[in-house]
C-alpha cells in the first residue's frame, strides 16, 4: 500500500494556484490524448474532485506528485505535477479498466 499525500498536496495547491500553470508537453497533445480542454485540466487539479490517491515520487533531485483520479470502474486519469515557481503539469495519461482493476488490488487499498 502506498502512502497518500493528499493533505500535503492541498497545501501546495493553495500556495501555488495564484501563480498559474505551465505544461511540460504541448497543451494540444495533452488535450488530444486525454479528450479534455486546458480549462478542464486546471479546474480538475484545483478542485481535487474524484482524487483517489496522491503518490510522492523522488526522481533525480525533483519531487513529483502523481494524482490518480478515478471516475468509474473503467475510466481514470493520472496527472504528474511538480511545483516550481508555478504548478507544472509534466504529463497526463488515461487509465483503463484493466489497470484500474489491478490498482484496486494494490495501490488503492485503504
N, C-alpha and C positions, 0 to 999 in steps of 0.2 A: 504494500500500500504506500502511496506517495503522500507526502505532507502537503496540505492545502495552504497556500499563501494568500488567501483571499483578502484578509484584513490588511496585510502589507500592501497589496495592490490597490485597495481602495484609498489608502493614504497617499500613495504615489500619484494616482489619477487625480485626486483632489488638488494636489500641489501643482501638477503639470497641465491641467486642462485648459487654462487660460493661454498658455504658450502655444498651443496648437499641435498639429500633427505633421509628420514628414514620413515619406514612404521609401522603403529600401528597393522596391521594384517599381516599374512604371505602373501608375494607377490604372491605366487602360487594361493592362494584363491582369491585374488583381480583380478588376470588375468583371472582365470576361470569364476568367477561370472560376469565379465564385458566384456569378449571376447576382451581383449586388452593386449598389452605387456607392460613391465616395461618402455621401451624406449618411447612408445606412451603416457603413463601416464605422464612422466616427460616433454615430448615435449608439450603436450596439456596444462599443467599447466603453463609452461613458456611462451607459445605463447599467451594465453588468447583468442584464436580464438573461435568463437561461444558462448562466455560467455554472458549470458542474465542477470544474477543478482548475486551480491555478498552480502550475508547476514552475519552480525556480530552476533555471539552468545556468551553469557556470561554464562558459565556452571561452577559452583562452583567458583574457582578462575582462571579459564582458559578463554582466549579469543580465540574463534574459528571462522573460516570463512567457510561458506557453499557456494560453487561455483556451480551455476546452468548453465550447458551447454545444449543448445537446438540445435539439428541437423536438425530436421524436425518436422512436426506436430505430429509424433508418436514416436520419439526417442529423448532421452536426458539422461543426466548423472549428478550426484551430487558428488562433491568431498568435503570432510570436512578436512580442513587444520588447523594446529596450527604451530606457529613459535616459536621454542625453539632455540637451537644452530644451527639447520638445519630446513628445511621445512619438517614438519612431516605430512604425509598423514594418517589421522586417519581411514577413510573409504571411499569407493566409492560404489555408488549403482546406478542402472539404473532407468530411469523414463519412464513410459509407456504412451500410448496415453491418457488414461482417466485422469491420474494425470496431464499431461501437459495441457489438456483442462481445468481442474479445476484451475490450477495455472495461466493460461492466464486471467481468470476472476478476480483473486485476486492479487497474488504476482507480476505478470509480467506487471501490468498496468503501463503505463508511465505517 
